[in-house]
Amino acid sequence: MNLFWPENIAFESAMEQLSFYKPNKPFDQEVVAFTQALSKRFLRIRELPEIVALGYWLRKANIKEMQAAFEQGAAQKKVRARGTVFHIAPSNVDTIFVYSWMLSLLAGNRNIIRISSKEQKGLNVLLQIIIEELTRPEFQKIAQQTIICTYGHEENATAVLSSACQTRVIWGGDVTISAIRSVPLAPLANELTFPDRFSLAVLNSEIISKLNEKELDNLVEQFYNDVFWFDQMACSSPRLIVWSGDNQEAINKFWTVFAQKIQQKQYELMAATQVLKYTTSLVLATESVVGNLENGLYFSRVKLSDVPADVRERHCGGGMFYEYTVETLKDLAGVLIDKDQTIAYFGFEREELENLVDAITTRGIDRIVPIGKALEFTGVWDGQSFLTSFTREVIII
């Protein structure tokens, strides 16, 4: 067990200290001030855009908007924190634990955060800033209500922490979630799980054909951000590109401009990722649903006649794109499965999007957002409201 916070204290003492302090009321002023202190510092980390995005999400206007919506829903009710929330962070998105931690803090809870032991490019920066802010006297209450730790796959540590919490939040792959779910919770505890998901982008090729150079560049810029901030490994990053209409000239132009954008951004091409994409595409080439594949310098395109679940599972990230064509947006409903999470779209009206949702017969799709907002976090994720799950209502008759 490696304890990042609190510092210079044994784990057992930290747990005892945590249980001593009662939870806060939702949107406690010290907590709101803490979010603003973090926001200002995160916004300065320009070399890590995913941390800048986190800082932008924590800005005062967004927090106040969340507070207003929460208080409106809680009007005439006694809503209180659940107690202690245990967050188990994923290894592929180093900022995600901050989102769930901040929402739990805003709900009034004490928090235990277990971050991945796997090295992540932005994690050291995040931890340094967070720890520095927790040491400030004005945030003493939050510091006393927070534990940040890491450990390997020791079931005993997970069991101890799980027995001490009123809510457990698991971010991770299906295997990880299944393993952790075998560890019991306290009888009154609830659980939020965020397993492996698969996401896609759908673009209207006829609308793209009418874009001028500046408009197309802006679209490609937004698409680049959705794909490469987390090397296409975030659950909401598009891996399948669905083309509505078959304007090949527009489609080819889109990919040409995208290749230029990657070069312009000086995206770091890891040799291991390139090899993995190449070998994955060769394996996929044996599948009957694969009509054509192109291995370019910056990305690979695999054209599909269908998108079965096993093909989804083989996706390796790092700039691999499955491509599929539909005549109308509504036709997409036929290939969506439970695992599908986010649709990033371009060139469609709201009515078309609503008709698509009505046509879906599976559990799939929890988010439909414009291209460029696939990674944008909200208080509702995978169909679950964090502030609702992180609080409880006390009935007085």
Secondary structure, DSSP 8 states (H G I E B T S, - for coil): -EEEESSSS-HHHHHHHHHHS----TT-HHHHHHHHHHHHHHTT-TT-HHHHHHHHHTSHHHHHHHHHHHHHHTTTSEEEE-SEEEEE--SS-TTHHHHHHHHHHHHT-EEEEE--SS--TTHHHHHHHHHHHHTSGGGHHHHHTEEEEE--S-HHHHHHHHHT-SEEEEES-HHHHHHHHTS---TT-EEEEE---EEEEEEEHHHHTT--HHHHHHHHHHHHHHHHTTTT-STTSEEEEEEES--HHHHHHHHHHHHHHHHHHT----HHHHHHHHHHHHHHTTSTTEEEEEE-SS-EEEEES---HHHHHT---SSEEEEEEESSGGGGGGG--TTEEEEEEES--HHHHHHHHHH--SS---EEEETT-TT---SEETTEEHHHHTEEEE---
